C-alpha cells in the first residue's frame, strides 16, 4: 500500500459537494472562511470558463477550466470575474430535482461553471495533514498526463450534477469521496508541496523511511535504522528529513502512533492497554500521558466523546 493511502487511512477525510454555480459575467462570490481549528477546508472546482481568486495578500490569481483550489485553513477568499463592476448582480439559488442546488445570476457575459464543497478533516485529530498544507492548494488539472484521472472525475461530476438522473445523489457522493486523494496526488506530482508531510511523500530519497514508519508505527524505530532504509548515513538522513519534512523522524513517528491509536480506539472495544501495545508503548501509563498531551483528553474520554 502506498504512503498516501496509509496516511488517508490514519487521517480519513470526509468530502461534501454543496452547490453548483452557473454564472454569467460579471459576478463575485465571497467565502467568509471557517474557524481555523474546525478542520473544514472549502474547495472549488472550475468546470467551465475562467475567473480570478483573491486570498490573503494574493489577488487576481487566474483560475481556468480544470483548476481546483483548496483552502486547508478555511481562509476567507473571493472568486470573481476579471473586471468586476462597482455593483455586482445578485446571486440566486434554485433548488431543482438535481443532486445539488444551483447558484446562478442573470448577467449576460461569458459563462463560468463551478462546483463548491468542503473537506472535513476531523478537527484537531488531523493536525499533521493540515499543518503540512499551505494557505492555498492550487492544482491545474487541465495540464499534464499525471492528473488524467482527476480530469475524468471532474468530467463525471459535471455530468452527474448537471441533470436530475436516477441515483444522482448517491453517485455524486461516491465520486466526491475520492476527490481529496486525487487532488493530493496531483498536487504532490506537480512538485508544489513547499515542505512538510506532503513534501516528504514526494521525496524519493526519503520514501523508504516514510513507508517503514507508516507500515509499522509500533516498531521502536531509531534514526540509524531509518537512515539504512534510505541507504544514507545517519547524519545526512537526519539533516535531509528535517529540511524536507519540517519535523524530526521521532516527532513524525509519535504523531503516526497517536493517529493509529485514535483509529483503534474508535474502531472497537480494545482496552487502552491493548491499544498501547499495538502502537509501540510498553507502559499503559506512558501511552495515556502521551495521548492526553496530544489530544487534550485521555484514551477513554476520547472514545466516549467521539462515539456519542
N, C-alpha and C positions, 0 to 999 in steps of 0.2 A: 504494500500500500504506500502511496506517495506521501511526502511530508505534508502537503497542503490538505490532503484527505484526513490525515491524522489530526491536524490542527482543527479542522472543521468538526471532527468527532468530539474533540475536547471542548471546543467553544462553538456549539451549534448556534446558527444564525437563522432567525425567522424572517421571512420575506412577505411583504404585503404590497399589492398594487392597489392604488386608491382612486385614481382618476385618469381619464384620457382627455387631453386638451386638443381642441380644434381652434386654432387662432388665425385670423387674418390680420396682417399688419395695418396699423400699429397696435401693439399690445404690450402689457407689462404684468409679470407675475411675481409677487413678493412672498417670500417664505420667512416667517419671523424667527425660525430656528427652534431648537429644543434644548431642554436643560442639559448641560454638559455631562452630568453624571447619569443621565437616564438610559444611555446605551441605545438611543434611537438615532439612526443615520438616514436622513432623507436622500433620495436619488431621483434622477430624471433621465429618461431615455429619449433622445431626439430621433423620432421616426421619420419625419419629413421636413424639408426646408432647412432653415438655419436661424440662429438667434445669438444674443450676447448674454454673458454672465458677469455679474458683479458679486464678489465675495471678499470680505475683509478689505485689504488695501488694493486688491486687484480688480480692475474694471475692464469692461469690453473684451472679455475672453470670447473668442469666436467658437461657437458650437455649430456643428454641421450634422446632417442626417447620418446616423450611425454612431454618434458620440454618446457616451454615458458619463454623467457626473455624479459623484457620491460625496457626501459631507459627513465624515465619521464623527465629528464633534457636534453635529447639528447646527453649524454656524449659519446665522442669518444670511440670506442671499437673494438676489433678484435676477430673473430671466426677463429679457426684453428684446424688442426689435432694435436695429442698428441706430435709428434716429427717432426715439420716442417723442411724440409731441408733448406740449405742456399739459394737455388734457387727454388722458388715455381712455378710450371707450371702455365701459364697464364689462365685466365678465359675468356670464350667467351659467347656471348648472341645469342640465337636463337629465332626469332620471328615466331612461328608457328601459326596454326589456333586455338590454345587453348586459354583459358581465360587470361593466364599470359605468359609473356616472360620467357624463360628458360635460366638460367645462368649455364654453365657447364664447365668441363675441361676434359682432356684426360688421367688423371692419372689412373693407373690400380689397386690401393689399395682399401680397404674397402669403401663401399658406404655410403654417408651421404646425406639425403634429408632435405631441409629447406624451409620454407615459410617465406618471409620477407615483412614487411609492416610498416605502421606508424599509430599512433593515433594522431588526431588533436584536441586539447583541446580549441581552440579559443583564444589562447594567454593569455593576462592579465586577461580576464574575468574569467579564471578558476584557479586563483592563489590558492584558497582554496584546490582544488583537487591536484594540482601539488605540493604545499608545504607540503602536507600530505604524499607524496610518496618519498621513498629513491632514491638514485642514480640508484639502480638496484632492480627490482622486478623479482624474480625467482620463478616460480610455477612449481612444479613437478607433472604434470598431469598424469603420469603413476602410481602414488601411491594414494591409498585411495578411498573409495566409494564416498566421498563428491564431487569429481570432475568428476563423471561419465559423466555428460552432456558435460563437456569440452572435454573429450576424444572422445565422439561421434562427437562433432563438428569438431575436428581435423581430424577424420576419413573421414567425409564428405568432408572437404576441400581438403584432399589428393586425394579423388576420383574425385572431380569436376575439380581440377587443373591438373590432370594427363592426361586428354584426351580432345579432342575437341568434345563437345556434344551440341545438341540444347539447347539454353538458358543458356549456361555455364557461361557467363559473369554476367548475371543478378542473377543467383543462387549464384555464388561466392560472389557477392556484398551483397546479403541479408544475407548469412551465416556470412560473416565477420562483419556485423553490430552488431551482438550480442556478438562478441568476447570480447570486453572490460569488459562488465558486468560480463561475466562468469569468466574471468581471475581475476577480483577484488573479486568476491565472493569466488573463490577457494583460493586466497591469504589470505583473511580475515579468512576463515575457517581453514587454516593452522596455524593461530595464528602468522603470520610472521610480521604483521604491528608493527613497533618499537614505534610508538606514532603518535599523530595527529588524523585527522578526521577518517581515516580508523581503527585505534585502538579503537576509540570511538564507531564505528559501531560494533566492535567485543565484546565490553564490556557489558555483560548482566546487570551489575549493573546500568549502565547509560542510557540504551536504552530508558527508559520512557521519560527522559528529551530530548533526541535527537529527538525522534518521535514527541514530543509535539512541539518543535521549527520548525521542518520541515513541520508538518501538518498545523501550524498556525503561521507563522513568523510575521504576523501583530499584534498578541497579545502582550501586554506590559509585557512580562514575567519577573518576579522577581526571584532572586536566591532561595528564600524561597519556592516559588510556584513550581519551577522546582525540588527542592530537594524533595518536597512532592510526585511528580510523581515517584520518585525512592525509596520512603519510607526511606529517610535518613534525618539526621539533616542538617541544612544549612551549618554549618562549615565543616562537613565530606564530604558533596556533593561538596562544592567549592574546597576543597583540592584534592579530587579524580579526579574531572573534569579537573583541571589544570594539574595534573600529567599525565593523560591519553591523553588528547586532545592537550596539549601544548598551550592552549589558555583558555580564560575565557568564561563562558556562554554568557556574554554580547557581547564579540567580535564575537563569532560564530553567534549569533543572528543578529548582524549588517551585517555580510558577507552574511548570508542567505537572509536577506531583500534586499540587493543590487543585488544579483543574481536573485531574483524573479522580482525586478523592471526592470532589464535589459531585462528579458524574456517578461514582459508585454509591454515594450516599442517597442520591435521588433515584437510582435505578432499582434498588432492592432494600432489604432489611438487614444487611450485614452490619454487625456491631462495629463501633468505632475502632476497636482493637483489630478487627479483621481488615478494615479499610486501611488502617495504619500500616499493617504488614504488606498489603498489596501495593502500596506506594512507597515502600522502602524505609519505613520507620520501625525500629525495633522496640521503641517505647511508645505506648499509647499516650502517655503524658506529654512527651515531646511533640508528638503529632498534633495533639489537641491545642497545645500552645501555639504552634506554627499556624495551624488552621485558623485559630481565633485572631491571630495577628494579621492574617491575610484577608479574612472575610469580615472581621469585626464581631463575630459570634462563634461559639463552639460548634462542633460537628452535629450534635444532637439538635441544638436550636436551629441550625441551618436546615436540617432535614425537615423539621416541623414547619418552619417558615415557608419553605419552598413547596411543600406538599399540601399546603392548606387549600 
